Amino acid sequence: MLNPRYETLPVYPFDRLRRLLDDHAPAEGLTPISLAVGDPTFDPPAAIAETMADKAELWGRYPQTDGNPDFRKAAAGFLGRRYGLGPDVLDPDRHVLPVVGTREGLALIANLVVPPEKAGGRPLVVMPNPCFHTYIGAAAFSGAERRSLPATAETGFMPDLTQMSAADWARTALFYLCSPGNPQGGVASMSLLMDAIILARRHDFVLVVDECYAEIYDAFPPAGALEASAAIDGEFTNVLVFHSLSKRSSAPGMRSGFVAGDPELIKRYRMVRNYLGAQMPHPALYASARLWSDDSDAFRYRTAYQGLINTAQEIIGERFGFRRPAGGFFLWLDVEDGEEAALTLWKDAAIRVLPGAYMSETLADGSNPGRAFIRVALVHDQKTIETALRRLVKVL
């Protein structure tokens, strides 16, 4: 007998993509190129292999939920530098906890903060629409009702907080916000973050801000939720942020991330992770601490992604509603029918992209904010991206 909440899950986006494409052969004579998955392909920093080799004897020891002091200090130091918080605002032992990749951490937090009932009704978990699929899975297994707020061009690809009534905010237990956003590449303004934090405190819900693309940006570094929280009153009450080395250091295989913010929530989340969470191995903790302490690799990868976006702009021009993403490395292209375009691109150009509807929820009125779009991941070298985008323009 399965947990009935399993039945509320939509089909996993990449399973849907396989169902769409796998019965069709890619265009004959062309090397297939996948632009569907946000899987960085740049060589990871040499510091990873060096540090893991140096700490190889620690593979034989169980790691701790807290990680180690070097990791927590490095993560707190990164946040202090990146968001101008200063050296002493974050206590590494109270405000920071490692997670094994942000996906696992983002999913597990719902187990802690979603109660059986809130404000006399079923709790809400609120998220942008479209969004990273983990938020949907976390909401489903928490037993909450999902509430998707469209994040479209009209709202700067961020959710419009005024679409929720005070009664709905009162029922809200958890609000997932992603900045820079996946898939559209929009960023939350400081005022939006501050408004969300004020709502979280007024209605006693937890604001979780997924900032795993925070170091991949175009012209300006996006504001952060801890930065906004500190600007309000110097406290981090009701606010958690998640960060990862997957994009910042082109190291998704390390499964290295952390959560930071409200010290009371961190303390309780540590207990949940003691029972249910995985721990990062000691060698990975030391390698991660080294990467969080050094901003040079982040600058190098960010510059490379900016170059890929320049290439995309040159090739695509004004077609498909092209806009430079303010953050992240995805293009969000309006092709009128994302699913039809994805199939055409596979059959006629040997390119895999993700239909926008696969990252979006259909609303009560039958509309789906992602239906017209495809998500294109700029995660290859310059030559491969140029080849793929020229094919895309030719076919579409």
N, C-alpha and C positions, 0 to 999 in steps of 0.2 A: 504494500500500500504506500503510495507516494504522498508526500506533503501536498495538499491541494493547492498551495500557493504556487507550486511549480507550473500549474496549468494557466496561471495568469501571465506568464512570461511570453512576450512575443518571440518569434523565431530569431535566433542569434544572427546579427547582421551578416557575418561572413559565411554562415551556413546558407542564408538566403542567396548570397552572391554565388556560391557554388551551385546551388539549385538552378540559378538563372543561366549560368555559363557552361557548366561542365558537360552538358549534352551537345555542345557546339564546339567545333574545332576553331582554333585561332586562325587568322588570315595566313594562308599558305605562303611560304617563302619569307616570312618576317619573324624575327626573334621576339617571343613574347616579353613584355615589360609590365610589371605590376606597379601601378600607382594607387593601389587600393588600400594598402596597410601603411600606417604611420610608423614604419620600421626603419630608423636611421641606418644608412649603409656606409657612413664615413668610418674610417679606422678609429677605434677608441684610443684614448690616451695611453701612452706607454706606461704611465704610472700604475695602471691597474695590474698588468702582468708583473711588473717589478715588485710592487708591494705584496701581492699575493704569493709570489715566490719567496720573498723575504719572510713572510709569516706562515709558510706552509705547514710548520709543525702544529699550528693551531687548528688545522682541519680535524684533529682528533679530539677536540674539546667542544662540548655543547655551548652554544652562545646563550646570552641572556636577553630577555625581553628589552631591557634598558639599553642594549648595545654596550658601548664603553664610553668613558669620559672623552676620549679623543673625538669620537664621532659626534657626540652631542655638542661639544664645544665648537667643532668645525661648522655644524649646521647652524647653530646660533650665531656664529660669526658671519656666516654667509648672509643670513637674514638681516643682521645689523648693517652690513655694508650695502647690500642691495637696496634696502628700503630706508636707509638713513636713520635707523633706530638708535644708533649709538652702541657702544661696547657693553653697557651694563643693563640695558633694558630687559633683555631676555636672560633668564637663568637656565643654563643648559640642563640642569637637573630637575627643573620644575616645568619648563615650557616646551621641551623637545622629547620626542620618542621616535626611534627608527621604525620603519615598516618595510616589508618585503615587496617593494614595488607599490606604487600608489593605488593600483587597481584593487589589490587585496585590502589595503588600508581603507580606501573609500567605501568599499562594500561592507567591511566589518563594523564601521562606525555606526551604521544604522542599528546594529544589534544593541548598542549601548543607549542610544538617545531616542528611540521611538518607543513610547509606552503603549499599553493596550488601548488606552482611551485618553483623549485630551479635549478639554472644553466641552465635555458631554457628548462627544462623538468619536468617530473613527479618525485617527490622526492622519494628517496630510504629510507627504514628502513632496516637496516642490522642486522643480528642475526646469532648465531651459528646454525649448523644443525648436530645433533638434538638439541632441546632446550625446555625450559619451554613454554607451549602453550600460556601463556598470551602475550608473545611478538608477536605471530602470530595474535592474536585477536586485539591487539593494532594497529598493522600495517594495518590490514584490515579496521578498522573503521576510521583510520586517512586519508584514501584515497591514501596512499603511495603504491609504488611497493615494494613487499618483495624481499629481496636478502639474500639467505641462504648460508653461508660459511661452508662447511663440516668441522667438528671437529672430527677427527679420530685419531687412534693410531699413525699414521704417523706424525701427527702435535701435539702430546701430548694432544689430546682431546681438543684443543683450536683452534679457527679459524686462518687460515693463511692469514694475512692481505695483503700479496703480490698477492693474487688472485683477488684483485680489482684494476682496472685501476684508474689513476688520474681523468679521466672524471667521473667515477662512484663515487669516493669519493666526487667529486664536487657536485654531485646530492644528496649525502647522507644528510639527515636531522637528523637521529637518529641511533645510533649504540648501540644495547643491547649486553652486554657481561656479562656472569655469571661465577663467580669464588669464591669458588669451583663450578664446573659445575654440573648442573642437566641435564642429568642423568649420565654422565660418571665419574664424580668425579675428573676430571683434574683441575689443578689450573693454573692461569695466572702468568707467571714470571714477575718480576719487569720490565724487558726490554720490554715485550709485552705490559704491561700497559703503559709504557712511550711512546712506539711507537704509541699506539692508541690515547693517549692524544695529541701528536704532530700532528697526522693526523687530529684530531678533531679541533684543533686550526687553522691548515693550511687551512682546507676546510670548516670551520665554521659549523660544525655539533655538536650535543650534544652526548657525550659518557655517557651512563647510565650503571653502573656496579652493577649488582645484587649480593650483598655479603651476602645473608641471611644464607648461610652455613659457613660463615667465621670462626665461633668458633667451628665447627665440622671438625677437621682435624686429620691426622694420625701422622706423625713425626714432621712436621714443620708448624708453622702458616703461611698461605698464605699472600703474599703481598696484599696491598689494593690500590685502585685507588687514594684516597686522599694522601696516603703516596707517591705514584709515582708522583703525581702532585706537592706536596710540594718539592720533590727532584729536580724537573725540575726548578722551579722558585719561590716556596713558594706561588703560587697562585692556585686557583681552577677553573679557567676559563674553561667553556664548559664541566665541569665534575660534575656528580651527582652520589652518591652511595645510595643504599637502604639496610637497615638492619631491622631485625625482631627478635622478641622474640620467635617465633614459634619453631625454632630448638634450639637456644641458651639456652632457659629456658624451653623447652618442654611445651610450652603454646600456641599452635596454636589457641585455642578457645578465647584467649584474643583479637585477631586481632590487635596486637600492633606492629608498626614498625615506622621507620622514614626515611626521605630523608635528605641528607646533601651534601654540596658542594658549587658550584658557587653562591655567594650571590645574584647576579642579577636574575639568574634563580629561586632561592628560593623565591625571592620577587614576581616574576610574577606567579610562581606556586601557591603561597599562594592565589593570586587573583582567579585563576582557581578553586582552592579547595573551596574558599568561595562560588562560584556559584554551583559547580558540585560535590564536595567531601563530604564524611561523616566525622564527627568529633569523636574523641575518648572520651568516657565518662570520667568525672572527676575521679571517683574511679579507673578506669583503668589507667589513666594518672599517678596517685600517685603510684599505684602498679608497673607500668612500670618503673618509675623513681627509685624506690627501687631496681628493678632487674638490670637495666643498671648500677647502682652504685656498684654492688657486683659481682665479677667474680667467686665466689666459686661454684655457681650452674653450670655455663658454664663448669668449670673444671670437675665437677662430671659427667655431661652428656657426655662430650667428652670422658672421661675415659670409660664410659659404652659402647659407640659406638665402641671405639677401641677394647674392649673385644669381641664385636659381630663380628667385622671384623676378629679378631684372630680365632674365632670359625669357621667362613666361610672358612678361609684359611686352617684350619685343615681338614675340611670335604670335601671341593671341591678340594683341592690340585691344580694340574695344569690343571684340566679339564676346558673346555669352555673358554679357554683364560683368566683364572682368573688372576686378578691383584688387588693389594690393592689400593683402591681409595685414592688419596692424600688428598681429602677432601669430606665432605658429608657422607651419610650413605647408598648409593646405590651401588649395584653390577651391573656391565654392562657385561653380560655374552654372549659369542658368541655360539649360539646354532644352527647356520646355517639358521634356519627359525624361527624367533621370534613368529610369529602368530601361526604357527603349534605347537611350543613348549608350548605356553601358553594354548592352548586348551588341549593338552595332559596332562599337569600338573593339570589342573582342573579336567578332567575326570578320571585320574588315580592316582592322589596324593592329590586332594582336596586343591590345592594351587592356589591362584590367583597371577599372575605376569602381568606386562605390556609389550606387544610387543614393541620393540624399534622403529618399523616403525610408531607407533602411536604418537611418539614424534619427528618425522623426516619428512622432505619434500622431495618428489621425484624430482630429478633434471631433467633438459631438456634431458639428455641422458638416462633417465629411471632408473638410479641408485638411491638407497636410503641408506644413511649411517647407518640407524638403522635397516634395514630389517633383518639382521642375529642375532639380539640381543634381549635379554629380560632385563628389569630393575627390580631388586629385592631390595625391601626396607627393610632394617634391623631395624625395628622399634618396635620389641617386646622384651619381656624378653629373657634371655639366653636359657631357656629350650624350649620355643616356637620356637625360631630361629633354635636351634639345630634340633628339630623335623622336621621342615619344610625343612631345607637344606638336611637332610638325605633322606627325601622323594624325593626331587628334583633330587639328584644324582642317587638314585635307579631307578627312572622312565626314566630319560634322558640318 
